Amino acid sequence: MQEAIVITEQPVSVSVPVGYSFTLRCRAEGRTSLRYQWFCQHQSICRQIPGATKQDLPITAQQTQLYTCRINDLNKNAVFSDWVKVEVHQCVARGLPPQLWQGEPVIVLNPTEQRVEVGKPLQLQCAAMGVPAPSYQWYRNGNLLEHQKKKKLWITHAKISDSGTYLCCASNSHGEHWTNAVDIHVGTSRSEKYFATGKIALLVGNNRYQHHPNLMAPVTDVFELSRLLEQLGFQVVSLLDLNKAEMVTAVSRFLQLLGKGVYAIFYYAGHGYEHSGRNYMVPVDAPQPYAPENCISVQRILQKMQQQQTALNLILLDTCRKWYNPECALSQVQPLEPWGNTVYGYATSEDAEAYELQDGDFSSGIFMKYLKKHILQEKKVTHMLEDVLEDIGRDPLVTGKQVMEIKHTLKEARSLTDPICPLGAAAEHWGRGYEPLSKMVTFPCGAQVELRFHRLFSNVMYVSAKLQPPPAHITDARLLLCQSTEMDDVATLKESRLDQVESLLASVYKREEPDCIFQLCGLQKIQVESCHVQISMVFLHPHVTSTPQPHWLELDVPFFMSRDPMRTMPGMPVSV
C-alpha cells in the first residue's frame, strides 16, 4: 500500500561559520496538498519555529542546532524528515571560507602531534566546514583505518603499534580536503622525550645607526648567544647593522628554512619601541621619528613562523619597549594563535627601557648577562626564562627599572637541549658562512706574514696580520691592512684597533696578539665569489739606506657567497 506522504528530498546537515546564510530544503509528495512546519532543538529543548511553514528554511547561522521538518496532509497524516545538524564554527581563521565558496570541505581544525604513554587513551580531532557537512576518514601511515570515520579519532588503550603519521580526509559531494599530517609517538613514560627535526636561529644586532644614538651591547650579545646556541645544535646566522631591506631579506631566508618539527629562534638586539600593540625593531637606516613603515613588525614575523608548522618558536627581544605615543592607552600585544608552540621573551616590560652594562672590555645587555647563564640548562624553555627573570629581578642595578616579561602558549615541555632527529636538510645551508683558512705570505725581501680570517658574525669578517720573525737585514717593520678599491661600494672598513673586537677574537682563538686587524662589514652586499685585500709593510734596511722602504703584496680572500644567508632567494617574500 502506497504511503500517504513520501519525502522525496531530505534536508542535509551542514557545517558553516557563524553568520553564514544558507537554506535547508525538504520536499514531499502526497495524495492531497501538503503543509510544512520546521522545528529546531538546542540543548535538549525542541521547539516549533514560528512562521517556518514553507519547504525551504532560510537560516543565518548563529549556534549549533538540530532541525527537522513535519509534513501534514489534509487527512491528518504526518511524517517527519530526518534530523539534521547545523554545526556552527564560532572561531574561524581569517580568510575562511574563501570567496566564492561553493560548499566544498575547508579544514578549520587540524590534529596536533602527540606523545602518548602505552595503555593511555589517544584522541585526535579535526574539523571541516562544508555544505553538505563533510564525512571523515582517518589514515595512519597512508593506510585507511576502517572504523575511524568521525572527526574525532579515539583509541582507548594506545599500543606502540599505534605510533605513526596520521591524517584525515574530509569529503562531500563537492570534493575533498586533507588535514595536515601529524606524528604520533606511543611509548613508555621513560621514552617520552621531545625531538626537533632541525634547529634554526637568526640573530640580528643593530648598533651603528645613521639617525639614532649608537649602541654597544648588540655586538657582544649577538656573538655570545650565537656561540651558546651552536653548542645546543642550532644552525645560527648572526648579522650586524642591517638596514630595512637587508632585515626583510634575512627574515625571508630564515622563514624558508623552517618546517615541520623545527625549533626556531629569532633574537633581536637594538633600538625598538611599541606602537598600537605591536613591537617594532628599528633598522640602522630608519629616519627620525620612529614610524611603523620604516621599521620591522615582530608580530608579523611570528605569524609567518607559525605557518611553517614548527615545533617551537622562540622570540627574544632585547630592546626597549617605550610607547611611541605616550598618550595612547595601555598597549595590548596581538593574541597568539592557539597552536601551543610559541614563547616570547622580552628583555623588559611595556613602556620601559632595556639597559646595557660595561663588564671589563665588553658591553652587554642586562638580559643577555643572565640569559647566557641559564640557556644551556635542560629544562622547559619557559622555566629557563623564568630563571632569567628572577635573576634580573634580583640585580640591584636595574631594580625598579627593568623587569623581564614572558608570554607563551607552549603546551609541551620542550627544551632547547632536545636532540635533533632527524637533522633537517635545510639546516645545512644556514650558518655563519665560509671562513677562509689562514695563509702565510712572503714579501720579496724575505719577510713572512701570517694572515688569519675570523668570521665571528655571518656578515662581518675580521682579517688580522702577524709578522713572523723577520730576516736579520729587516728592522723596525710595520704592517698595514686595507681593502682594495673594488670593495669600497660593498663593504665598510672599520677602525683597525677595536678593543671590543680584539677581546672577542682573543676569547675565541686565544692566540698571540696580531700586529694589525681590520673589519669588513656588510658582506651581504658582495655579489662576487672573491675579492681582494692589500697588505703593506714598511721597514728599514740599515745596510742600504736609513729611509724606510715600502713593500706591499695584494692577496685574494675568497668569499663563497653560495652559503651566505643574505643571498636573495625567491619563493617566500615576507611583509614586515
Protein Blocks (a to p, Z undefined) as FASTA:
>chain_A
ZZfbdcfbdcddddddehiacddddddddfbdcdddddddeehiacddehiacfbdcddd
fbdcddddddddfkopacddddddddddfbdcehiacehiahiacdfbdcddddddehia
cdddddddddddddddddeehiacfklcbfbdcdfbacfklgccdddddddfkbccdddd
dddddddfklmccddfbdcddddddfbdfkbccdfklmmmmmmmmmmmmmnopacdddeh
iafklmmmmmmmmmmmgcehiacddddedddddeehiacdddfklccdddfklmccfklm
mmmmmmnopabdcddddddfbdfblmbccdddddddfehpaccddfbdehiacddddehj
bccdfklmmmmmmmmpccdfklmmmmmmmmmmmmmklgokaccddddfbfbfcdfkbccd
dddfklmmgcebjcddddddddfkopacddddddfbfkbccdddddddddfkbghiacdd
dddfklmmmcccddfbdfklmmmmmmmnopacdfbdcddehklmpcbfbdcddddddddd
fklomcdcdddddddddddfklpckbccehiacdZZ
